Amino acid sequence: MFKYKDTKNEVVCLMMFPLSLTGEAKTWLDKLNEGTIKTWDELRIAFISPFFPPALFDRLLGEIRAFSQHENESLTDAWLRMKEMLQNCLGHNLSKGNIIKKNYHDLSEITQEVLNAAAGDIFLYKTPNQAYQLLEDKVLLNLDWAKSQKTK
């Protein structure tokens, strides 16, 4: 995305959103009365209602709550699976801290120890942003390593 001078991210999102729509979603947006939606949150809630049924939301949120690392699943694969689940469940409203705690507690003990070692302390003693970044860095490092192994 782009940013012009002091333009807020929310304004940029509101400007770019219509460009991401096609078909039924584009028709829905075109039928909205101009000026009825003023914030990104208002748009998100208004958009989710007709296109994201409550039963689907409940099922996806239930899957997130039931998350656990599969046997023989790597940290990288478990984290990527969790992120995909979160992305698929629009409006889950889970904070980074809750996501980190949920993910950590549902990993195997061995994987928790790997995260603790990577953190240089107990992983959950990190701030949510630090813990999230540590997970992202570890996963990206593993993905880069796997990619370089494949090219060899």
C-alpha positions in Angstrom: 0.0 0.0 0.0 1.0 3.6 -0.1 0.9 6.5 2.2 0.7 10.1 1.3 2.1 12.6 3.9 -0.1 12.4 7.0 -2.8 10.2 5.6 -3.9 7.6 8.2 -3.8 3.9 7.4 -7.5 3.7 8.0 -8.1 6.2 5.2 -5.9 4.3 2.8 -7.7 1.0 3.7 -11.1 2.7 3.0 -9.8 4.0 -0.3 -8.2 0.7 -1.4 -11.0 -1.7 -0.3 -13.3 -1.1 -3.3 -10.5 -2.1 -5.6 -10.4 -5.6 -4.0 -14.0 -6.4 -4.7 -15.7 -8.2 -7.6 -19.1 -9.7 -8.3 -21.6 -9.8 -5.5 -19.3 -8.0 -3.1 -18.8 -5.1 -5.5 -22.6 -4.9 -6.1 -23.1 -4.8 -2.3 -20.7 -1.9 -1.9 -22.1 0.0 -4.9 -25.6 -0.2 -3.3 -24.5 1.4 0.0 -25.6 4.9 0.5 -22.6 7.2 0.3 -21.4 8.5 3.7 -23.1 5.8 5.7 -19.7 4.2 6.6 -17.0 6.4 7.9 -14.5 4.1 9.6 -12.7 0.9 8.8 -14.4 -1.0 11.7 -17.8 0.1 10.4 -16.9 -1.2 6.9 -15.5 -4.5 8.3 -18.6 -5.2 10.3 -21.0 -4.2 7.5 -19.1 -6.3 5.0 -18.8 -9.4 7.2 -22.5 -9.6 8.0 -23.8 -10.6 4.5 -20.8 -12.5 3.4 -19.7 -14.3 6.5 -22.5 -16.3 8.1 -22.5 -16.6 11.9 -22.4 -20.4 11.7 -19.2 -20.3 9.6 -17.7 -17.8 12.0 -18.6 -20.1 15.0 -17.1 -23.2 13.3 -13.9 -21.4 12.4 -13.5 -19.9 15.9 -14.1 -23.3 17.3 -11.3 -24.7 15.2 -9.0 -22.0 16.5 -10.0 -22.8 20.1 -9.4 -26.5 19.4 -6.0 -25.9 17.9 -3.1 -28.1 19.0 0.2 -29.2 17.4 -0.2 -32.4 15.5 2.1 -35.3 16.2 5.3 -34.9 14.2 4.3 -31.4 13.1 7.1 -28.8 13.1 6.8 -25.5 14.9 6.9 -23.8 11.4 4.0 -25.9 10.1 1.9 -25.5 13.3 2.4 -21.7 13.3 1.6 -21.3 9.6 -1.5 -23.4 10.2 -2.6 -21.2 13.1 -2.0 -18.1 11.1 -4.1 -19.5 8.2 -6.9 -20.3 10.7 -6.9 -16.8 12.0 -6.9 -15.3 8.6 -9.9 -17.4 7.6 -11.9 -16.4 10.7 -12.6 -12.7 9.9 -13.3 -10.7 13.0 -12.0 -13.2 15.5 -10.9 -10.3 17.7 -8.1 -12.3 19.4 -5.3 -10.1 20.6 -1.7 -10.9 19.8 -1.2 -11.9 23.5 -4.1 -14.3 23.4 -2.9 -15.8 20.1 0.6 -16.3 21.5 -0.7 -17.9 24.7 -3.1 -20.1 22.9 -0.5 -21.2 20.4 2.2 -21.8 23.0 0.1 -23.9 25.4 -1.1 -26.1 22.6 2.4 -27.0 21.3 4.2 -30.1 22.4 6.6 -29.8 25.4 9.6 -30.2 23.1 8.4 -27.4 20.9 7.8 -25.2 23.9 11.3 -25.8 25.1 12.6 -24.9 21.6 10.7 -21.6 21.9 12.0 -21.0 25.4 15.6 -21.6 24.2 15.1 -19.2 21.3 13.7 -16.6 23.7 16.6 -17.0 26.0 14.2 -17.3 28.8 10.6 -18.4 29.2 8.9 -17.6 25.9 5.7 -16.3 27.6 7.7 -13.7 29.5 8.2 -11.8 26.3 5.7 -9.1 25.4 3.1 -10.1 22.8 4.9 -8.2 20.1 8.3 -9.7 21.0 6.9 -13.2 21.2 5.1 -12.8 17.9 8.2 -11.5 16.2 10.3 -14.3 17.6 7.9 -16.8 16.2 7.8 -15.1 12.8 11.6 -14.9 12.7 12.0 -18.6 13.7 9.5 -19.7 11.1 11.0 -17.5 8.3 14.5 -18.8 9.2 13.2 -22.4 8.9 11.4 -21.6 5.6 14.5 -19.9 4.2 16.7 -22.9 5.3 14.3 -25.4 3.7 14.1 -23.4 0.5 17.9 -23.3 0.2 18.1 -27.0 0.9 15.7 -27.7 -2.0 17.7 -25.5 -4.4 20.9 -27.4 -3.6 
